Amino acid sequence: MYRLRGPDVDIVILAAIPKTEPKVKVELVDAVGERNIRSGVSALLETAKDSDRKVRIESLRVLKVVAGPADMPALVKLLINAQSSSDRNEAQKTVAAVAHKIEDKDRQAQAVLAALPSVKPIPSRCSLLSVLGKIGDNTALPVLSAALKDGNVEVQTEAIRALAEWPTPEPVTELLKVAEGSDNKVHRILALRGFVRLLGLESERSAEESLEMYKKAMSLAPDTGEKRRVLSGLGGVESLAALQMAADYLDDESLSGEAGSAAVKIASGIYGDFPKEASEVLKKIVARTKETDPLRARAQEVIDKIDQP
């Protein structure tokens, strides 16, 4: 069906969709995507509500391809009325993908924001908040900030998740507030992870400002796993102070691996300005790692560069 040619092929495929059994319907829906039949959007909006799960999921997947910005309200409605968690997950991906086709980045979340105030069921509200995080339109940030104070814990959780996966660093301060002040342990950890993730994104912060934020994250980290996550992010800060912070954890057996990786990464970026300090930390790493350890090889490689005349 993908390779058939003729003026009426697309029309015949679309006409056959409502009349066939689920297995054939899935193939026909797939053909709409392969052939990029944009006139098939209305048919797929119907099959996305089909009683057969495979038909619904395939329809949502193909809608990512053929649907356009004008279809956003209908896609948001599909998301609100999704029949299962798998449907909701797929519908969120579809809404986000089509939203990103809107050229004006400050209007990509418009359809979601318009629908949200009238949606009362918690699963549907959470789905809309989640998709706002996947879209990443900054005009949605006030809505997500307000949702952090919602009376429902699930809504709060979804707002934190949405902010934590934001594509730019704007929500970093909001996440820090939650990580510092929430009474909910799960919320604190989710916010801390999002905070650390956003610190690693490109921003206009100075290295000194970023370092202070990583120190704050380390002080909030409740266990070894979260501290490792912080040290992994610290490797992106190119400053002598960051190198020294990483080096401070080399003696901690539970954190030495991440600390060493961060130190090598930082040293490779600053050794031109701080050859002596970088070399001292790197030699410490070489001395305490096995010959077969890839970290040792990376550290030695930077040392060799420093030692070159």
Legacy VTK file of the C-alpha trace (Angstrom):
# vtk DataFile Version 3.0
C-alpha trace
ASCII
DATASET POLYDATA
POINTS 309 float
0.000 0.000 0.000
2.906 2.356 0.664
4.111 2.148 -2.933
0.812 2.069 -4.816
0.391 4.884 -7.313
-2.755 6.404 -8.743
-5.049 9.376 -8.177
-7.611 7.448 -6.114
-5.396 5.261 -3.895
-5.458 7.622 -0.909
-9.221 8.003 -1.203
-9.742 4.234 -1.270
-7.502 3.721 1.800
-9.354 6.340 3.827
-12.742 4.992 2.759
-11.801 1.455 3.807
-10.652 2.354 7.340
-14.072 2.435 9.068
-15.231 -0.799 7.450
-12.412 -3.218 8.310
-11.483 -5.452 11.225
-8.852 -4.186 13.726
-5.803 -5.969 12.225
-6.484 -4.575 8.773
-7.425 -1.188 10.213
-4.009 -0.931 11.878
-2.335 -1.547 8.510
-4.506 1.035 6.786
-3.778 3.612 9.482
-0.086 2.855 9.126
-0.395 3.414 5.374
-1.851 6.865 6.030
1.373 7.748 7.810
3.679 6.145 5.263
1.916 7.929 2.437
1.633 11.146 4.489
-2.075 11.492 3.681
-2.797 14.786 5.442
-6.444 14.624 4.462
-6.692 11.556 6.693
-6.498 13.500 9.971
-10.269 13.465 10.548
-10.382 9.694 9.964
-7.530 9.144 12.430
-9.178 11.330 15.056
-12.005 8.809 14.953
-9.837 5.671 14.951
-7.920 7.128 17.904
-11.144 6.463 19.856
-11.563 2.914 18.490
-12.486 0.082 20.861
-9.305 -1.778 19.861
-6.198 -0.605 21.744
-3.773 -1.318 18.879
-5.870 0.762 16.498
-5.960 3.649 18.978
-2.205 3.605 19.614
-1.316 3.360 15.917
-3.694 6.220 15.126
-2.034 8.435 17.740
1.395 7.578 16.389
0.428 8.428 12.820
-1.241 11.664 13.905
2.211 12.911 14.944
3.099 12.801 11.250
-0.003 13.982 9.447
-1.626 16.367 11.940
-0.800 20.069 11.943
-1.140 23.080 14.269
-4.792 23.591 13.315
-5.562 20.136 14.740
-4.217 20.912 18.210
-7.604 21.460 19.919
-8.849 18.090 18.657
-5.641 16.357 19.748
-5.853 17.920 23.201
-9.420 16.639 23.458
-8.178 13.141 22.619
-5.626 13.439 25.408
-8.239 14.581 27.916
-10.526 11.649 27.042
-7.790 8.977 26.777
-9.063 5.539 27.779
-5.941 4.147 29.473
-2.480 5.102 30.717
-0.883 3.794 27.518
-3.301 5.899 25.468
-2.482 8.939 27.604
1.257 8.440 27.199
0.979 8.132 23.436
-1.432 11.063 23.209
0.990 13.240 25.190
3.758 12.443 22.705
1.426 13.267 19.817
0.279 16.583 21.268
3.879 17.624 22.034
5.119 16.606 18.577
2.400 18.544 16.763
2.815 21.530 19.108
6.451 21.746 18.078
5.309 22.262 14.485
4.011 25.703 15.541
6.686 28.213 14.528
5.959 30.711 17.309
7.423 29.030 20.396
5.299 31.211 22.674
2.108 29.773 21.165
2.969 26.090 21.156
1.133 25.393 24.425
-1.846 27.621 23.632
-4.352 24.812 23.002
-3.322 22.946 26.171
-3.490 26.074 28.320
-6.918 26.932 26.892
-8.322 23.532 27.822
-6.751 23.131 31.271
-9.027 25.389 33.396
-12.179 23.467 32.497
-10.704 19.985 33.066
-11.595 18.554 36.485
-10.693 14.808 36.476
-7.257 14.444 38.084
-5.785 11.981 35.514
-6.697 14.345 32.689
-5.340 17.407 34.513
-2.108 15.539 35.171
-1.868 14.560 31.503
-2.166 18.195 30.438
0.456 19.323 32.958
2.776 16.559 31.794
2.448 17.525 28.146
3.265 21.146 29.037
6.654 19.891 30.215
7.191 18.057 26.948
6.254 21.136 24.908
8.437 23.535 26.903
6.599 26.754 26.056
7.673 29.347 28.659
4.194 30.899 28.717
3.108 27.751 30.599
5.528 28.264 33.497
3.130 30.371 35.633
0.478 27.656 35.305
2.918 24.960 36.427
4.144 27.129 39.288
0.568 27.548 40.454
0.002 23.784 40.185
2.828 23.241 42.693
0.464 24.686 45.315
-2.564 22.651 44.202
-4.500 20.810 46.901
-4.048 17.479 45.129
-0.730 15.676 45.604
-0.875 14.016 42.168
-1.247 17.388 40.494
1.701 18.739 42.480
3.796 15.730 41.487
3.009 16.112 37.796
3.827 19.824 37.911
7.236 19.011 39.422
7.884 16.374 36.750
6.925 18.839 34.013
9.297 21.494 35.358
12.037 18.906 35.860
12.021 17.931 32.175
11.873 21.518 30.881
14.130 22.047 27.829
15.584 25.332 29.152
16.868 26.334 32.616
14.143 28.847 33.537
12.415 26.669 36.208
15.640 26.039 38.142
14.750 28.420 40.997
11.238 27.005 41.316
12.592 23.466 41.587
15.131 24.529 44.204
12.324 25.929 46.359
10.547 22.570 46.252
13.758 20.617 46.926
14.466 22.806 49.956
11.022 23.295 51.413
8.609 20.503 50.493
7.271 18.238 53.241
6.926 15.427 50.691
10.062 13.304 50.337
9.180 12.172 46.804
8.643 15.774 45.751
11.984 16.837 47.225
13.856 14.131 45.331
12.040 14.751 42.029
12.694 18.472 42.346
16.349 17.922 43.235
16.880 15.672 40.212
15.203 18.218 37.978
17.265 21.004 39.555
20.513 19.141 38.821
19.388 18.324 35.281
18.552 21.960 34.528
21.907 23.084 35.933
23.523 21.097 33.138
21.658 22.962 30.394
23.207 25.873 28.548
22.565 29.138 30.384
23.929 32.621 30.977
25.058 31.782 34.528
28.711 32.205 35.357
30.751 29.159 36.405
30.831 30.561 39.938
27.051 30.804 40.104
26.640 27.282 38.780
29.155 25.970 41.287
27.243 27.504 44.182
24.106 25.795 42.921
25.878 22.435 42.738
27.077 22.936 46.310
23.495 23.614 47.313
22.362 20.471 45.476
25.017 18.401 47.225
23.861 19.693 50.604
20.292 18.663 49.753
21.173 15.235 48.342
19.749 12.681 50.806
21.841 9.675 49.841
24.801 8.387 47.849
22.805 7.907 44.648
21.683 11.523 44.556
25.181 12.771 45.423
26.555 10.792 42.502
24.015 12.481 40.267
25.195 15.891 41.474
28.860 15.052 40.894
28.087 13.829 37.391
26.585 17.222 36.616
29.449 19.088 38.258
31.751 17.890 35.474
30.191 20.480 33.185
31.468 23.425 35.264
34.871 24.560 33.998
36.495 26.321 36.931
39.292 25.673 39.406
36.831 25.791 42.297
34.711 23.101 40.634
37.807 20.927 40.194
38.620 21.356 43.866
35.059 20.458 44.843
35.229 17.248 42.822
38.642 16.448 44.305
37.210 16.752 47.822
35.156 13.608 47.172
37.952 11.437 45.771
38.597 9.970 49.224
34.989 8.922 49.631
34.909 5.340 48.363
31.202 5.482 47.550
31.613 8.655 45.458
35.172 8.392 44.145
34.138 7.107 40.707
31.797 9.998 39.912
34.146 12.484 41.580
37.038 11.215 39.471
35.039 11.386 36.238
33.952 14.944 37.054
37.500 15.965 37.949
38.959 14.593 34.707
36.290 16.321 32.658
36.834 19.643 34.416
40.624 19.336 34.269
40.542 18.682 30.521
38.840 22.049 30.081
40.947 24.192 32.413
44.450 22.697 32.398
45.666 25.421 30.056
45.033 28.033 32.746
45.714 25.868 35.783
48.243 23.191 34.741
49.755 22.636 38.192
46.436 22.288 40.027
44.936 20.089 37.311
48.003 17.842 37.248
47.944 17.345 41.023
44.335 16.180 41.026
44.807 13.957 37.981
47.893 12.283 39.446
45.889 11.560 42.574
43.280 9.820 40.408
45.932 7.801 38.552
47.526 6.718 41.820
44.323 5.265 43.226
42.788 3.612 40.146
43.566 0.250 38.583
45.580 0.032 35.368
42.559 -1.372 33.553
40.257 1.422 34.712
39.220 3.675 31.772
39.175 6.638 34.174
42.886 6.196 34.788
43.590 6.233 31.060
41.590 9.442 30.610
43.357 11.120 33.507
46.776 10.094 32.169
45.881 11.414 28.739
45.269 14.893 30.189
48.464 14.686 32.261
50.426 13.902 29.084
48.966 16.994 27.440
49.973 19.123 30.408
53.522 17.716 30.351
54.032 18.423 26.673
56.514 21.316 26.098
LINES 1 310
309 0 1 2 3 4 5 6 7 8 9 10 11 12 13 14 15 16 17 18 19 20 21 22 23 24 25 26 27 28 29 30 31 32 33 34 35 36 37 38 39 40 41 42 43 44 45 46 47 48 49 50 51 52 53 54 55 56 57 58 59 60 61 62 63 64 65 66 67 68 69 70 71 72 73 74 75 76 77 78 79 80 81 82 83 84 85 86 87 88 89 90 91 92 93 94 95 96 97 98 99 100 101 102 103 104 105 106 107 108 109 110 111 112 113 114 115 116 117 118 119 120 121 122 123 124 125 126 127 128 129 130 131 132 133 134 135 136 137 138 139 140 141 142 143 144 145 146 147 148 149 150 151 152 153 154 155 156 157 158 159 160 161 162 163 164 165 166 167 168 169 170 171 172 173 174 175 176 177 178 179 180 181 182 183 184 185 186 187 188 189 190 191 192 193 194 195 196 197 198 199 200 201 202 203 204 205 206 207 208 209 210 211 212 213 214 215 216 217 218 219 220 221 222 223 224 225 226 227 228 229 230 231 232 233 234 235 236 237 238 239 240 241 242 243 244 245 246 247 248 249 250 251 252 253 254 255 256 257 258 259 260 261 262 263 264 265 266 267 268 269 270 271 272 273 274 275 276 277 278 279 280 281 282 283 284 285 286 287 288 289 290 291 292 293 294 295 296 297 298 299 300 301 302 303 304 305 306 307 308
